[in-house]
Structures are given as C-alpha cells and as structure tokens.
C-alpha cells in the first residue's frame, strides 16, 4: 500500500470527469435519545470468550461519551472490568440482575433481560 494515500479520499480511485470534485460524507452524529426511550437489552454471552461469562448490554443510542460514561458507572457499580464500543457495553461476569436494577433506577424503562 502506498504511504502517501490521503485519508480524506477513502475508497475513491479515479474519475474521468474533469469537473468532478470529491466530497466525503461526514458521519452522522447519533441523536440523543432520552433514557426512557433507550431500548437496552441485557444478555449473558459466552461466545468466543473461552467459556467465560460476559454481561452484554446492547441497543444504546447516543454519543460515544455518553456510552463511555454509562459503561464506567456500570463497571464501578458491579466492581468488574469491561469495555464499551459500537453501542455495546461488555462487563466481565454475570451481572444481569444488578445491571437491570441500576438501569431501571436511572430511568431506562425499556431495559430488559434478553436471551435464555
């Protein structure tokens, strides 16, 4: 791969139109949704984790900062490690009951357990 590839021309190679002006679309910002409208689902997941339990919270709609803030609060509340990315929060271990109780307390009324 060439070292001087410009990041602002991602995926664009060539145009024969001399008047063509490349314009990159800016990613849309996630709209802020009130807590009562967040459709959060709380899963117990073991796939691709060598049999270890992981609490997975999916369906978060909002900014990455809000996701990170909620993840940090949940990790502190449960006393475990974890991560947050792509609208999902991972917590090490099975903490579905604690997470559901906390989310309902904070106004996430559409939060519910999912899966088996």
Sine and cosine of phi, psi and omega as CSV:
sin_phi,cos_phi,sin_psi,cos_psi,sin_omega,cos_omega
0.00,0.00,0.62,-0.78,-0.03,-1.00
-0.94,0.34,0.62,-0.78,-0.03,-1.00
-0.98,0.22,-0.35,0.94,-0.06,-1.00
-0.98,-0.19,0.44,0.90,0.05,-1.00
-0.93,0.36,0.79,-0.62,-0.03,-1.00
-0.99,0.16,0.79,-0.61,-0.03,-1.00
-0.93,0.38,-0.36,0.93,-0.03,-1.00
-0.99,0.17,-0.11,0.99,0.03,-1.00
-0.93,-0.36,0.65,0.76,-0.05,-1.00
-0.87,0.49,0.87,-0.50,0.07,-1.00
0.99,0.11,-0.15,0.99,-0.03,-1.00
-0.99,-0.12,0.79,-0.61,-0.08,-1.00
-0.95,-0.32,-0.84,0.54,-0.14,-0.99
-0.34,-0.94,0.55,-0.83,0.11,-0.99
-0.70,-0.72,0.68,-0.73,0.02,-1.00
-1.00,0.06,-0.14,0.99,0.01,-1.00
-0.99,0.17,0.89,-0.45,-0.03,-1.00
-0.93,0.37,-0.32,0.95,0.00,-1.00
-0.99,-0.12,0.10,0.99,-0.02,-1.00
-0.95,0.33,0.73,-0.69,0.04,-1.00
-0.83,-0.56,0.91,-0.41,-0.04,-1.00
-0.95,0.32,0.79,-0.61,0.05,-1.00
-0.76,-0.65,0.88,-0.48,-0.01,-1.00
-0.99,0.13,0.69,-0.72,0.04,-1.00
-0.97,0.23,0.69,-0.72,0.05,-1.00
-0.99,0.11,0.66,-0.75,0.00,-1.00
-0.90,0.45,0.61,-0.79,-0.01,-1.00
-0.96,0.27,0.65,-0.76,0.07,-1.00
-0.98,0.19,0.69,-0.73,0.02,-1.00
-0.92,0.40,0.74,-0.67,-0.01,-1.00
-0.94,0.33,0.62,-0.79,0.04,-1.00
-0.96,0.28,0.84,-0.54,0.00,-1.00
-0.94,-0.35,0.72,-0.69,0.01,-1.00
-0.88,0.47,0.44,-0.90,-0.04,-1.00
-0.82,0.58,-0.60,0.80,-0.05,-1.00
-0.94,0.35,-0.26,0.97,-0.01,-1.00
-0.97,-0.25,0.03,1.00,-0.01,-1.00
-0.97,0.24,0.88,-0.47,0.00,-1.00
-1.00,0.06,0.93,0.36,-0.06,-1.00
-0.99,0.17,0.66,-0.75,0.09,-1.00
-0.85,-0.53,0.67,-0.74,-0.06,-1.00
-0.92,-0.38,0.89,-0.45,-0.07,-1.00
-0.91,-0.40,0.43,-0.90,0.23,-0.97
-0.96,-0.26,0.86,-0.51,-0.12,-0.99
-0.83,-0.55,0.64,-0.77,0.08,-1.00
-0.78,-0.63,-0.05,1.00,-0.09,-1.00
-0.93,0.37,0.71,-0.70,0.04,-1.00
0.83,0.55,0.52,0.85,0.01,-1.00
-0.75,-0.66,0.44,0.90,0.04,-1.00
0.82,0.57,0.60,0.80,0.06,-1.00
0.99,0.15,-0.01,1.00,-0.01,-1.00
-0.99,0.13,0.60,-0.80,0.00,-1.00
-0.97,0.23,0.64,-0.77,0.07,-1.00
-0.66,-0.75,0.75,-0.67,0.12,-0.99
-1.00,0.05,0.83,-0.56,-0.07,-1.00
-0.89,-0.45,0.85,-0.52,0.03,-1.00
-0.95,-0.32,0.89,-0.46,-0.06,-1.00
-0.88,-0.48,0.24,-0.97,0.10,-0.99
1.00,-0.05,0.16,0.99,-0.01,-1.00
-0.95,0.31,0.74,-0.67,0.05,-1.00
-0.87,-0.50,0.86,-0.50,0.00,-1.00
0.35,-0.94,-0.16,-0.99,-0.05,-1.00
-0.97,0.26,0.33,-0.95,0.03,-1.00
-0.91,0.41,-0.53,0.85,0.02,-1.00
-0.91,0.41,-0.65,0.76,0.02,-1.00
-0.92,0.38,-0.61,0.79,0.05,-1.00
-0.90,0.44,-0.72,0.70,0.02,-1.00
-0.89,0.46,-0.64,0.77,0.01,-1.00
-0.90,0.44,-0.72,0.70,0.03,-1.00
-0.90,0.44,-0.66,0.75,0.02,-1.00
-0.89,0.46,-0.68,0.73,0.00,-1.00
-0.89,0.45,-0.67,0.74,0.01,-1.00
-0.90,0.45,-0.69,0.73,0.00,-1.00
-0.92,0.39,-0.64,0.77,0.03,-1.00
-0.89,0.45,-0.65,0.76,0.03,-1.00
-0.92,0.39,-0.69,0.73,-0.02,-1.00
-0.88,0.47,-0.64,0.77,-0.03,-1.00
-1.00,-0.01,-0.25,0.97,0.01,-1.00
0.94,0.34,0.62,0.79,-0.04,-1.00
-0.72,-0.70,0.12,-0.99,0.10,-1.00
-1.00,-0.04,0.13,-0.99,0.02,-1.00
0.19,-0.98,-0.18,-0.98,0.00,-1.00
-0.47,-0.88,0.19,-0.98,0.02,-1.00
-0.61,-0.80,0.82,-0.57,0.09,-1.00
-0.26,-0.97,0.45,-0.89,0.05,-1.00
0.82,0.58,0.60,0.80,0.04,-1.00
0.97,0.24,0.23,0.97,0.00,-1.00
-0.81,-0.58,0.53,-0.85,0.06,-1.00
-0.85,-0.52,0.78,-0.63,0.05,-1.00
-0.94,-0.33,0.76,-0.65,0.09,-1.00
-0.84,-0.55,0.72,-0.70,-0.01,-1.00
-0.95,0.30,0.80,-0.60,0.03,-1.00
0.99,-0.14,0.10,-1.00,-0.01,-1.00
-1.00,-0.07,0.98,-0.21,-0.03,-1.00
-0.78,-0.62,0.54,0.84,-0.08,-1.00
-0.87,0.48,-0.67,0.74,-0.04,-1.00
-0.92,0.40,-0.71,0.70,0.02,-1.00
-0.88,0.47,-0.69,0.72,-0.04,-1.00
-0.91,0.42,-0.70,0.71,0.00,-1.00
-0.89,0.46,-0.70,0.72,0.01,-1.00
-0.88,0.47,-0.68,0.73,0.00,-1.00
-0.91,0.41,-0.71,0.71,-0.03,-1.00
-0.90,0.44,-0.64,0.77,0.04,-1.00
-0.92,0.40,-0.59,0.81,0.04,-1.00
-0.91,0.42,-0.57,0.82,-0.03,-1.00
-1.00,0.03,0.12,0.99,0.11,-0.99
0.99,-0.12,0.13,0.99,0.07,-1.00
-0.99,0.12,0.97,0.23,-0.14,-0.99
-0.94,0.33,-0.32,0.95,0.01,-1.00
-1.00,-0.05,0.11,0.99,0.03,-1.00
-0.96,0.29,0.68,-0.73,0.04,-1.00
-0.41,-0.91,0.35,-0.94,0.06,-1.00
-0.96,0.28,0.56,-0.83,0.02,-1.00
-0.73,-0.68,0.26,-0.97,0.00,-1.00
1.00,0.04,-0.29,-0.96,-0.09,-1.00
-0.98,0.20,0.00,0.00,0.00,0.00
